[in-house]
């Protein structure tokens, strides 16, 4: 098929080093993404809850059977079986890509319990357990101070990690350094690392969201378009530093709010985890698929954001925050809260069905 008949995402995937994932474990959405060149998928509490509710006809009988077969189970027990089953189902669709690329692509990300964000031991234990669910699991943990410790240990134990709740260059560097330590320890013991593929997410759109909230909170006026480029700037700066330092960890852009968070990353050796609705928008657009990753964000934009937003300085500069400061950074707190609330909603949804069945 010639390029003129390919969708923009398929063109990107087939003609540049840039990969994309389906930002969901929904099977119909993943099938669409695979048709257009996707090589991965992801889950989190928000995604799993939405898939279960929106596609309940696919999961209703399975949920009811679990409740019947496990009369002493807690809602949490049922929830984690559902979460794992969704990941395993998606993993099967991606496994041919995983096998073809020796583990460098074709993975499904599964997220550890958000409640463990302060407890590295619990994250590590769950990560090791998840890694046994299928050969192509990618283990998501938050880039909190406890998460940084967990990334090293999970990597040492053979897990390909995906750092989430991550918005900044300092977080990305801390994740990559933790992975390097884990890989070196593993290799020193003669253990294989060749098919491992760690990634670090930068939730570019959520950084933009946060600065917009700060602008409204503090009455700050800047050119509106500048606030659409903060996450892009952080991602590009992290990419430059990752290349200079030769980290094995690959960067992954997430949380889409505008087309720059796709089009400006084309040509980079990165992955983009794109929600279904944005895949459709990008594929129906007339945006030219051409390399733009090396084009830096205008210094006027970066300087304005630095001048008006200390939180952008924290996000953009490699030494903008210490690891301890990650835990109280605004977007971290806000996103953890959303993930925790979404997990509670998932538990309530399952509880309602448990009560009505009996």
Secondary structure as UniProt FT lines:
FT   HELIX           3..5
FT   HELIX           8..15
FT   STRAND          19..22
FT   HELIX           27..35
FT   TURN            36..37
FT   STRAND          40..42
FT   HELIX           45..54
FT   HELIX           56..69
FT   TURN            71..72
FT   HELIX           75..100
FT   TURN            101..103
FT   STRAND          107..111
FT   HELIX           114..116
FT   TURN            117..118
FT   HELIX           120..130
FT   TURN            131..132
FT   TURN            135..136
FT   STRAND          137..142
FT   HELIX           145..156
FT   TURN            157..158
FT   STRAND          161..164
FT   HELIX           169..188
FT   TURN            189..190
FT   TURN            194..195
FT   STRAND          199..203
FT   HELIX           204..218
FT   HELIX           224..228
FT   HELIX           230..245
FT   STRAND          250..254
FT   HELIX           260..263
FT   TURN            264..267
FT   STRAND          271..274
FT   HELIX           276..283
FT   TURN            293..294
FT   HELIX           299..308
FT   HELIX           310..316
FT   TURN            318..319
FT   HELIX           324..328
FT   HELIX           330..357
//
